[in-house]
Amino acid sequence: MNFQKRNYEEDCDRLRQFLESHYTHDPETGKKVFKYSDMVRDVANREAVTVEIDLDEVAEFDEDLASAIRANTIRYQRLLSSTLDELIPKYRSVANPPVKDILDTYIEHRLLLEARQHPDEATRDSRPANQRFPPQLMRRFEVGFVDPKARFTAAAVRDVKANQIGKLVSVKGIVTRATEVKPQLEVATYTCDRCGSEIFQPIGGPSFKPLTDCLAKECTENKSGGRLNLEHRGSKFTKFQELKIQEHTDQVPEGGIPRQITVHCRGQVCRNASPGDHVVVQGVSLPLMGTGFNRGLLSDTVFEAHKIYKMNKSEVENDQELTEEEIEEIRSGDYYHKLATSIAPEIFGHTDVKKALLLLLIGGTNKNTNSGMKIRGNMNLILMGDPGVAKSQLLGFIDRLAPRCQYTTGRGSSGVGLTAVVQKDPVTDEFVLEGGALVLADRGICCIDEFDKMQEQDRVAIHEVMEQQTISIAKAGIMTTLNARVSILAAANPAFGKYNTRKSVEQNVNLPPALLSRFDLIWLMQDVPDRDFDLRLAHHVTHVHQYSVHPKRDDQQEVLSISKMRRYLELCRQKEPTVPHQLTEYITQAYVDLRKESREFTSARTLLSILRLSTSIAKLRLQDQVERDDVQEAIRLMEMSKDSIKGKSKSRRTKARPTDLIYREIQDLIPPKPAAPVINVREALARAQARGFTRDQFDECIEEYEELEVFALNAHRTKITFIGNV
């Protein structure tokens, strides 16, 4: 299309006709509704600020005009503003005019002064441009173009090329940083200290050079050298916010890193997105020349936003809401088991673990007391066990299924990477907080793999998040509290390479009890040799490897797709079930029975976990009240998780064995911060015999822990060298 041959005056007339003539039919009454005429009327009477033009409706009116707007958006944005300047006086109410504010009075006095100084209209228009009122100084509205259908076909950040500069483009990604909303200078107004003239300077970019010398005719002819002073009351400021949009991980090619784009939001577009939101931004890609000697030949790309759509993963995939027939189809049969087995169907077994993950995706009900105390509804779950039991695969599937999720690893996540980092804002030169994984996953799920590999100081940041749902920050003079309303799904490996049922959970996973007690469910996934189970597992894995799909079994129900599951779970999360009074006694008695058994990690938090699981099951059934069966299923899952910790050992550990006690005595001989943890066998034997143990018990301890590869002995068996964690 050759835009040099277009008649923009005719395009202004076509825009005016469209605004005044376009109408739709009210679905209830069937009457005509003049959508854009009502918009202009609301703007004229100060009842609205924004005029958004739907390009699909423009295409119905004039396809050629819509194509021209998409290809040259900035020019037509100015033409639309000029058209509205002419239409607004016609639509302003005479009977009930809008109440004047300070800016109205200021503009009115300016116009009177201008008419008094320049009564001739021809003389008034012949003045230099910087002495005439800029049109944006007189406007009290904002205009923008939107293309609702294009948000479902939004491009990746790396696909915005040079041939799309100046065009209306839709880009999707995740918001990684959002600055504070600041006033940005749009029109600078100066007054001369000699002649009193007003000079106007429209600002077209992120920076400008202030004027100092008066450019009025009086000062230039007399060479009096008047100085200009910036008048803040006479200048125009607009709200400004800068966003950083990063492309999704599935859009990154092999060997690449996620790219980012800077988005500039002005006016009513500000505060429409926060860090962690999945968004589709519609706007115009523009070049921004660098400043300075080294960057003078480089150009950055900024994105001027017209519209921001907050989207979850189902909306990005253009999924529609479930119909009544689809809901009935999902809820047919044992839908609880059907939904659970639809989680990672390629992974064999672990049905109860998948049920727990299903309830984690739904979550419980948040409670706020009158005194201000908050009781979280988000659940926390940790998967412990031997390597190769598909813990990481389950975390990866939850990351793909959850509408808002962040995936990270314990070794790669420091306290800063999980919480927040202090950076210097290039726009305002202020120190700002950029959220980490827990902040970006607010109101979602944070999957942390290799949870046991985190440093001790990094685990401290998790304690407050798991119970209080907040992160307290005190860095670089910034003291604040960030929201981290997340559910934490963690995976941890045993400290000795394989889970040892003779040891406690804390010794196996090397996690403190204060952290483990914050998890609602602690699930142990062991790799125990079993011929029948191993045979079925091998058939399942080989079938998946050959055909890239799980095998069909006679007892297995239909597996739901990720899209359908995501939409049904979103429907479940909208419910807010309550616990009826008649179930209070049953829940309290069940908690007392659990405490009577004196199991690990059974505290008052266990009671809250039962309530969270029960409300989550009620949400799954789309009910408004918790029933007795929901509480029984919650207690069953909690019993199964606690039974899994016992492993396959037939007898429960009632007292410490002599070998374990001797091992603890040997541990006490390790000097603080040794260069190599080496202990003399004679010293260890003497210490064990001093505590009342025999030589045979000492030798049994050495043989057992040497088989577990906890430590090794030299050839002469005189030195003990610790291999793994102590």
N, C-alpha and C positions, 0 to 999 in steps of 0.2 A: 504494500500500500504506500502510495506516495503522499506523504503528509504535507508537502510544500504546496500541493495543488488544492488542498481542502479549504473550504470557505468556513472559517471559524465563526463568522457572524451568522451564517445559516445554522451552524451547529448550536449556537446559543439560542436561536429561535426554536430549534427542535427540542432542546432541553426544556425551554419554557413551556412548550406545548405538552411535553411529557409530564412535567410537574403538575400542570393544571388539569390535564385530561385523563391521566391514568386512574383507573378505578378497579376495584375487586368487589366480589359479592360476599356479603356477610353469610357465613354458613348457616346461621340460625334463622335470621329473618329474610335472607335473600335480597336485601336492599344493596344498592350501590354504595361503596365506601371509597371515597377519594383519598387514598392513602397519603400521597405526597402533598396534596393541598392541605390536609390536616396537619402534616408535619410542619409546613411553612407557617401555618396559622399558629401552631404551638410555639415555634421559634419567635415569631413576631410578638407574641404576648408573653414572652419570657417563661413559658411553661416547659420548654425543652431547649436543649443546646445543640444537639447533634442532628444532622440530616444525612442518613445513610441511603444510598441509591443501590438497589438490587439490579445487577447487570442482566440477570435473566429476564426481568421485567422490561428493562430497556431493550433487550433483544427482541421481545415480542412487539415492541413499538417500532423499533428501527434497528435491524440487524447490523447495518453498516455503521451506525453510530455506536453501538455496543462494542464492535470490533475496534473502532478507533479509540474508544475509552480504554479498553484493555491494553492497547499498544502504546498509548501516550497518556498515561494516567495523570501525571503532574500538570500538563497543560489543561486537561479537561477539569481537573479539580479547581483551577483558577477560573475557568469559564463558568463553572457551576456557582462559584462564590459570587462572581459578578452578576449572574442571573438572579441569584437570591437577593442581592442588594437592591435590584429593581422590583422584585416581587414582594418583599417584606412590608414596605409601606402600604401596599394595597390590602394586605391581610391583617394589619394591625387593628385591633378593636377600638372603635370610637367611643362606645358606651362605657366600657371598662378598660381604659388604657392601662398598661403596666405601670407599676409604681416606679418613679424615678429614683435612681441611686446616685452615688457621688460621681460615677463615671458618666452617667447621662448628663448631669449638670456641667461637668467639665467639657464634654463634647459640645454641648449647646452653647456655652460661652465662647468656645473656640470658633464655632461657625458664625456667631454674631460678630466677633472681632474680625474674622476674615471678610465678612460682608461689608463691614464698616471701612476696613482698610482698602479693599478692592471691590468697589461696587459694580464695576464692569465685569461681566462673566468672562469675556474674551481675555481681559487682562489677567484675571484670576487663573485661567488655564495656561497662560503663557509663562507663568513663573517657573523657575527651575524645579526639577522633580523633588529635590530635597527640601523645598519650602512648601510643597503641597501635602495635604493630608494623605498618608498611605491608606489604601483601602482596608488593609487588615487592622488598622488602628480604630476604625469605626465599626467593625463587625463584632457581634456578640454571639456568633454561632460557629460551628465546625462542620465540615463536610467530609464525606468519605464514600468510597465505592466498595461494595462487598460482592462476593461471588459464592453464595452458599454451597452450591454443588461442587465447586472446585476444592473444598476442604477435604473431600474424600479421595481426591487424586493429588494431594499435595506432594511436592517434590522434596527430595533430601537437600540438606544444606550444600553438599558438594555438587549438586546438579544445577545450582543457580549460576549460570554462565554470563559472559559479557553481552551476549545477544539478548538477554532478558533485562538489561538495565533500562529503567524507565517504564517497564511494563508492570501490570498487576500480576503478582506471583503469589502462590501459596506455598509455604514452607512448613514442614512439621519437624518437631524435635522435642527435647526436654529442656526446661528452664534450669540453668545451673546457677545463675546469679541475677539478682534484681536490686538495683540501687534504690536509695530513698528518692521520693518524689521531690524535685527541686523546681523553683521558678526559673524559667529560661527567658531571657530577653528576646522579644520578637521584633519590637520597634523601639529604637532609642530616640528620645526627644531631648534636644538641647536648647538652652536659651543663651543668648549673647548678653554679656555684661555691659556692652556699649550701646547697641541699637535696640536691644530687647526682642530681636527676631527669634522665631522658633525654627529650628532645623531638625528634620526627621531623617533617621537612618534605619531603613529596614535591614534586619539581620537575616542572612540567608544560609548561614552555616553554624557550626558549633562554636566558632570563635570569630572575633571581629576586632578591628582597630578603632578605638574611640576617636571621634573628631575633636580637634582642639582649636582650630582657627575658624572664625565666623565666615560663612560663604554668602551672606546676604549682600544685596546690592549696596546698601548704605556703607557697610564696612569696607567692601572691596574698592569702591570708588574713592572714598576718603582716605583709604589706607590707614585706618585708625587701629587696625589689628585687634579687633574684639576677640575675647576668649569665650569659649563655649563651656557651659556647665550642664552636666547631665541631670535632668529632672526625672526623678523616679515616679512621682505622681502622674506625670504626663506620658510616661513610657508604658508599653504594653508587655506584660509577662504572661507566659503560659506554662502550664504544668508539664514537667519533663521527667521521664524515667528511662533508664537504659537497662535492657535485658541482654543476657547471654543465652543463646539457644544452641544446644549441642545435639547433633544428629544421633539417632538411635543406633544401638550396637548392631542390629541386623542390617543396617545400611552401610556399614564400614566394609570395604573390600579387604581381601587378604593382604596382610602385611601393612595395613594402614592404621591410622589413629583417628578417633572421632574429630570431626571438624566443628568449629563454632562460628557463629555469625552474630554480629551486634545488631540489636533491634532498638530503634528509637521510638518511644511512645510519647505522644503529646496529647494534652487535653484529656478528654474522657476515656481515651484508650489506656491511660495509666491505671495502675492498681488492678489490672484484670488478670494478672498471673503472678505466681510466687514460685520460689525455687522448688523444684521437684515436680512441677505440673507438666503433663504431656499436653502440648499445645499445637495448634495450627495457626500460623500468623499469615494474614493476607496483607500485602502492602507492595511497596515499590522498592526495588533494589537500586541504590544510588552509589556512585563513586565518591570517596572522601579523600581529597588530596592530603598527603602528609605534610607536616610543617617541619622546618629546620633544614640545615645544610645536608644532612645525610639522608633525609627522607623526602627530599623535594621531588625526586623522580618516581616515588612509589605512591600507590593509591590503595587505600583500604575500601572495603565495601560495607556499607551500612544499609539497614533495612528500615524504611519508614513505614510503620505499622498503621493500617487502616482499620483492621479488625483482628481480635484475638479470640480464638475458640479454645476453651479448655476441654480437652478430650481425654477419655480413658481409652484403654486398648481396644475395647469393643467398638467405640465410636470411630477410632482411626481405621478400623477394618470395615467400616460402613455396615455394622450389624444393626438390624432393626430390633425393636422390643419383641419379647416372646408373645405369641398369640395364646389364647385360651386353649386351643387344641394342642399346641406344643407343650404347655405347662401340664396338661392332663397326660400327655404322652410320657413326659419325664417322671411324673408322680405315679405312674402305673407300676404295680408290682412292688418289690423291695427297692424303692428308689434310693434309700440311704446306702444300701450296698452297691447299687448301680453307680451312684455318684462317686463313691469311694474308689471302686475299681476302675473308674474312668480317669483317675489321677495316675499318670505314668503307667499306662496299661502294658508297656513293654517290659516293665520290671515285675518279676515273678514274686507272688506272695506279698507279705507285709500288709495284710488287709487292715488290721487294727491300726497300724501306723498311718495308712492312707486315710482312715476314718478320722484320726486325730488331725491330720493335715487339712482335711475337709472342714472340720470345725474351726481350725485356725484361720482359714480363709474367710469364714463368715464372721467370727468374733462374737463376743458377748455384748452386754448392754452397759453403757457407761452410766454411772450414778454420781450425782452431785448433791451433797448434803446442804442443809440450810446454813451451816457454819462455814461453808466454803471448801470442805474436804472433798476430794475427787477420788472415786473408786474406778479404776480402769476396767474397761471391757475387753481390751486387747489381750490375747493369750500369747504366752511364750512357750516354745517347745524346743527341746534339745534332743538330737539323735546321736547316741553314742554307740560305738561298736567297732568290730574288727574292720580292717581295710578290705574293700571289695564287696561290701554288702549294699551298694547303691545309695549311700547317703548323699553324695554330691549330685547324683542323677535326680533324686527327689527334690533337692534344693533348686536345681536348674529348671525342673518342670514347674515348680511353684513360681519361680521368677517369670516364666512365660505365661502362666495362667493368671496370676494376680493382676488386677488393673493398675496397681501402683506398687512397685517393688524395686528394691535396690539390692544387687548381689555384690558381695565383697568377700575377701578372705582375711583370716586372722593375722597371717604373717604379713600381708601387704597393707593392713590397716593399722595406722598409728592412732593415738588419741585424737590427733588433729584430723586425720582422714575420716574418722567416724563422727566426730562432733562438728567442729567448725574451724576455719582458719582465718586469721586476720590478714587482709591484704589492703594495699593502697589503691583507692579508686582512681583510675586515670581521668575521670571526668571532673570530680570535685576535689581530688588530692586529699581526701580524708581516709582514715582507716575504717574499713568496713568488714563485716563478717560474711564469709562465704561458707554456706552450709556444707557439711560432710554427708556421709551416707545415711546417718540416722535422721538428719534434718530433711534431706531430700525425700526420704521415705515416710514423711509425716502423713498420718492417716492411711498407711499402707503396711507393707511387710519388708523387713530388712533381713535378708538371708546372709548369714556369716558362716562360711565354710572354714575348716581348720580352726575352730574356736579355741582349741587347747594350745595353739601356737602363738597366741597373743601375749605380748609382754604384760607384766604385772601392773605397771602403771597405766596401761591402756584399758585393762579390764575395769578400772575404777570408773571410767566414763559410762560403762554399761549399767552399773548399779542404779544410778538415779533414773536412767531411762526406763529400765524394766519395771520399776514400781511407781515412780512419780510422773513418768511420761514427759519429763522436761530435761533440758540440758542447761546447767548454769555455767556461764562463761565469764571469766575475769582475765582478759588479755589486752595488753596495749592500752590500758585505760578504759576499755570497754567492759562494763559490768552489766550483764543482762541475762535473761532466761529465755531460751528458745524452746518451741514446742517440738516434741518428738513422740507423737502419739502413734507409736509403731508396735507391731507384733514382731518379736524376734524369733527367727527360726535358725537354730545353730546346729552345727555338726562337729563332732569331736572324735578323735582317735584315742585309743588307750595309750598310756604313757610307756608301756613295756612292749608295744607292737601288737600284742594280742591281749584281750581282756582276761584277767585272772580273777576267777570267781572267789578265790580265797582271800581277796583283798577287798577293801571298802571301795565305794564309788569315788571318793575323793582321792584315794591313792591310785586308782586305775586311770582316772582322767586328769588328775593333777589340777583340779579346780576347787576353790574354797567352798565350804558349805553355805556361806552367806550368798554366794552367787547361784549355786544350784537350787537353793530354796525359793528363788524368784521365778523358776520355771514351773509352769502349771503341770507339764508332763515331762518326765525324764524317761526316754525310751532307749533300751539297750537292744541293739541288733547284733546278735552273735552269729559267727560262722562255725556251726557245729556239724561235724561229719554225720550224715544220715543217708543211707544208701537210697531209700525210696525218694526222699526229698531231693537228693543230688541228681537222681535220674530225671525227675520231672523238670528240675531247673535246667539241666543240660539240654533237654529237648526244647524247652522254651527259648533258651538263649540262641541255640543254633537256628531255630525257625525265624527268630527276629533278625539274625544276621543274614539269612538267605533272602528273606522276602521283605525286610524292613517294616514288618507289621507283626503285632502279637498274634499268636495262634488262637483259634477259636476253640473253646472248650464247651462241653455239653452243659455244664452247670454255670456257665458264665453268661450274664445278661449282655444286652447291647451296650457298647461303649459309646458314651456321648462325646461329641466333638468339643474342642477347647472353646470355640465360639459360643456354642449352646450352653456349656457349663458356666462360662463367664457371665452370660446374661441371666441365667437362673440364680447364680450366687449373688449378683447385684440386686435381684428382686428380693432375695432372702435378707440381705443386709438392711433393707429399708424397714423391716419389722422391729418393733421394740417390745418384746414380750416381758411380762411381769411374773413374779412368783406368787401364787395365791397363798392365802393364810393357812389353808388346810394342809399344805405341804411343809410348813415350818417345822413341825415336830419330827417329821420323817427325815428331813435333811439334817437337823441337829443330832438326832439319834445315830444316823449314819456316820457323821463326823466323830461322835464320841466313840463309836465302835472302831473306827480307824485309829484313833489315838490310843485305844486300849491295847492294840496290837503292837504299839511302840515301834512303828516302822520308821525308816529314814525319811527325813524331810517332811514329816507330818506336823504341821503347825497351823496357826490361824489362817495362813495363806492357803492351806489346803481347802478350807471351807470356801474361801472366795473362788478357788479354782473349780470346785464342784458347781457353784452358782454360775460361773462363766460358761462352763461346758453345757450345763442344762439349758441356759437361755440360747446358746448357739444351736443346740438340737431343736429347740422350739422354733427358732428362726428358719431352720432347714425345712420344717414342716409348714412354714408360712402361718404359724399360729400366734395369737396374742397373749397366750398364757402358757406357763410351763406345767407339764403334766408329770405324773408319778413315773411313767416310763422314761421320760427324759432324764430324770434324776437317776434312775437305775442304770441307764446307759452311760451317764457321766461317771458314776461310781465304778461301773464295770471297766471303762477305759482306764480309770485311775488305778484300779486293781491290776489290770493287765500290764500297765507300765511299771508298777512296783514289782510285780512278779517277774518281769523280764530282767530286772536288776539282779534277782537272785540267781539267774542263769540256770544251768542244768545240774547244779550241785544238789544232791538229795537232802543233805542236812544243812540247816541254816546255821550260820556262824554265831555261836552263843558266847564263846570266850576265845581269846587269842591263843593260837597254837604256839608251842615252844619255839618252832623255827621262825615264826614271825617276830616273836619277842627278841630272839637272838639277833635277827637282822636289824631290828631297831637299835640294839646296843652297838652293832658294828657301824651303823650310820652315825651314831654319836661320836665315834672316833675320828670322823672326817674333820680336818682342821678348816677354819673359815677361809674361803676363797683360796683353795689350794691350786698350785700350778698343775698338778695331776692328782686326782683322788686315789691315792695309793695307801693301803693300810697293811701293817705287819700282821701276819697270821698269829704269831705268838701273843702279841698284845690283844688281839681280838679274842683268842681262846682264854687268856687270863681274865679278861673282863667278863666273858660268859660264865666261866667257872665261879667267879666272885659273886655273880648274881644267882648262883644255885643251879646252873645247868651242867649237864654231863658232857663228856667228850663225844659220845655217840650223837647226842642231840646237836652239838656244834657241827659235826661232820655232815649230818643230815641237812642242816641249814645250808652249808656250803654247796653240797651237791644240788639241792633244789634250785637255788638262785643262780647257780652256774648253768644249769639246764635252761633256765629262763633268760639267760644271757643278760642278767642284770649286772654281774661283774664277772671277771675272769681271773684265773690264777696263773702264775708263771710256771715254768717247767718244773722247778723244785718245790712248787706249792708253798712258797714262803711269803708271797706278796699278793694282796687282793687289789685289783684295779677295777674301779667302777666304769661301766661302759655307757649306760644311758643316763636319764635323769635320776637324780638321787631323791 
